[in-house]
Amino acid sequence: MLVRYPKDLKLPLVSTHRLSQNPNLLRTEMASGRARQRKRFQSVPTTMAATWKLKADQAAILEGFVKHGTNDAVNWFVMPIRTPQGLIDHDVRFKQSPLESCSFNGGFWSYSANIEIKERQIVSEEATANSLLEPNTLDEFVNGVSDALDTYQEN
């Protein structure tokens, strides 16, 4: 069981909230000018740049979490990540320790780090199919295809 990101600690600031998925496409150019494309892996990690601007008490929580909760930024942990579906818990780890980049300015402690998301949560295949088939439901579509096949076979 993974340790959870502290509830009392603000989520990192992500000004542009950029989620960068590692490349997963293998493309082979053919002599004809066409190309073949295929997935390289079933899943690939995603990277998110994160910064924290914290008061002293919050900074102490972050430093304690990094040191003790993640074993100096080595271990995976669970943290909510903003996605198009809202905040969803993901398994993540630091790609470098936020303690490597710490500064104090204007009464705030600032930290930054890249966070690796093990597998970014994407809307389910069923939900995608339902949205593509609207205004019909998946059951209505399947029944319609079944009825069309029955009619075709009878003729």
Secondary structure, 3 states (H helix, E strand, C coil): CCEECCCCCCCCECCCCCEEECCCEEEEECCCCCEEEEECCCCCCEEEEEEEEECHHHHHHHHHHHHHHCCCCCCCEEEEEEECCEEEEEEEEECCCHHHCEEEECCEEEEEEEEEECCCCCCCHHHHHHHHHCCCCHHHHHHHHHHHHHHHHHC
